[in-house]
Amino acid sequence: FYYSLQTCLQSLFHKILSMIFNLWSRYKDIGLFTFSSLTKAFGQLVSGLLIIRFIEPKDLGIWHSLNLVTTYALFMQGGVLNGLSRELPFFLGEGKEEKAQDLASTTNAYTNICSILSIIIGVIALCVYWNESYKIRLAIGAVSITTAFTFYNDYLITTFRSKNSFNKMAYVYLTEASLMILSLPLLYFFQYEGLILRALIVSGIALFLLHKVRPLPIKIKFKKDDFFLLLKTGIPIFILAYIVSSTSTFDRIFLLKEGGTELVGYYALAMIVFSTFEIIPGSLSHYIYPRMSYEFGKEKNPFHLWKIGMKVSGIIFLIMLPLAVIAWASLPFFVNNFFPKYAAGITSAQIILFGSIFSSLTIVVNSLWSMKKWKYIIIYQVTISALQILGPFLGMFIFSSPLVGVSIGKVFSLICKGIMSIIISYLALIHPSSMTTHKQ
């Protein structure tokens, strides 16, 4: 009996090992990328908590308020990068590699112009606001530089398309997470100045590393025809995405108007939690979206895109759910004991945690952009934008605490966004009416 039991257990053990090995061999690329994204999220969470430990709420409110400029400055991209994000993997899927490289070269040239313009605008802003406080001037200068970094960073990320290139990006993410931790002493020694210096160092080194491992080390060459092709594809995507991105800042704008930079500073705790959890679905979107466009360029099969999106969305949701529960339970203890100055933001951060896990459900909606389903894209983006304004606005007036009300309103918009992503993707990809359109 014992011999038979031992043999059975050994056989079971070998089968489990074999299954794990096969799964790792099949999914090791996305597994490595997911692990690097989780590590980066952990680094950002630890950094965020220590930032609120050493930085006063009002000072952090100044930095977060001026950082909104980066979101609005991306308007200068004009849809070129959005066009490349869709067309590059699509043309690669069709086997037109030379055309894909020409598009990337033109986008690179345009991105460099945007980066230079952001620095020039920053210098002008410094001259205009020179009579403001030293902390505001310092933040203006830093934001103009980080915005320039963001332009080129977004271009580089768009060019990562193959499994091998994403493996290189994963190692950059791991290095960036290490830099986030290693640079934390700057907060202790220099406080507000250390916060800004650290932002410049981490973003600058991460950008340099991405540049070193870029998959398309091509010459900068601007071609007018390629530029107009990118605009034709990218402008509709960009305008809608820009509206969504801009309206996502309304929660902080409402709080800024209601209680000033100090209230925004308390809300920073919620934003730290939210941005940390957003890293996981956000990073994997960069992995999945080009794969969808590549597959559609190669096979023209909408159902395949649905399967990819739903599978990844489900996996990310299952990863984020226990992490959110742990974070929700531990936040009061850590904040009250280590960051008491931000205790007023605990409830807000816990509320945001609940909504952040629904961000995982938006992965599948990337298929709409791969297929250029403009009708569904417009419905989705316009609805999401309206919810991002209406939710926080109503929450601020319904609840006695503006901080809590805005947080509940934001969570409401996040839940609606996640559910709507699945519904509208189903209607666009596998609903009988859409299948008829595909065949035609």
C-alpha positions, 0 to 999 in steps of 0.5 A: 500500500505504502509503495503504491501510494509513494509511486502515485504521489511521485507520478502526481508530483512529476505531472505537476512539475511537467504542467508547470514547465509547459505553462512556463515555456508557453507563457514565460514571455508574458509571465516575465512582463507581468512579474516586472509590472508587478515589481514596478507597481510594488516599487511605486507603492513603497515610494508613494508611501514614503513620499507622503511620510516625508512630504507635507500635504500642501507641498505634495499638492503643488507637485500633483497639481502642476503635474496635470500639465503633462496630461494636457501637454500630450495634446501636441502629439496630435494623433501621430503616436496613436496612429503608429500604435495601430499601424506599426504592428498591423503592417508588420502582421501584413509583412510590410516591414519597410513601411512599418519602419518608415512610419516609426522614423517619421513618428520619431522625428515628430516626437523630438519636435514635441519634446523640444517645444515642451522645454521651450514652453517650460522656460516661457512659463518660468519667466511668466511665473517668476514671482511665484514661490520657489517651490512652484518655480522648481515644479514648473521647471521639473514638469517641463523636463519630465513632459519632454521625457514622456513624449519620447518615452511614449514613442519608445514604448509604442515601438516594442512589439515582439516577444523579445523586445518585451523581454528587454522592456521587462528588465528595464521595468525591473531596473526602474523599480530598483531605482525607485527604491534606491532613490528614496533617501533623497526624500529623507535628506532633501524633502520637497527638493528631493521629491523633484530631483528623484522624479527627474533621476528615475524618469531620466535613467529609465528613458535612457535604458529604454532608448538603449534597448529600443527595437527599432534603432532607425534614423530620424527621417520625416516623410510627409506621406507617412505623416498624413497616414499616421494623422488619418489613423491617429487623429480620431483615436487621439482626440477621443483618448485625449478627452478621456485622459483630460476628464480623468483629471476632473476629480483633482480639479474639483478638489482643488477648487473646493479645498485648495492644494491641501485637499489635493494633497490628502487625495494624493494617497488615493492617487498613489494607490490607484496609479500603483494598481493601474501599472498592471493593466496599463503595462499589459495593455502595451503588451496585448494591444500590438499583439491584437493589431498584429494578429488582425493584420495577419489573420483578420479574425475578430473572434481571436481578438475577443479570446485574447482580450477576455483571457488576459482580462480575467487573469489580471482581475484574479491577480489584482483582487487579492492584492486589493483586499490586502492593501485595503485591510493594511492601509489604516495600520500603515498610514496611522502609524507611519504617515499620520499627516495623511490619515484624512485620506485613508477612507478615500484610498480604500474606496479607490482600491475597490474601483481599481481592480475593474481597470483589468476589464478594459484590456479587451476593449483594445480590440476596437482600435486594432479593427478601427471600429470607429462607431463603437470607439466613439460610443465608448470614449464619449460615455467614459468621459462623461462618467469621469466628470459626472461621477466625481461632480455628483459625489462631491455634492451628495456626500458631506465630505468632498474627499469621500464623495469624489472618491466614490464618484470616481469608483462608480466611473471605473466600475462602469468603464470595466463593465462597458468594456466587455459589453461593447467589445462583445457587440463589436466582435462576436455579436451576430450583427457584427459577425455579419458585417465582418463577413461582408 
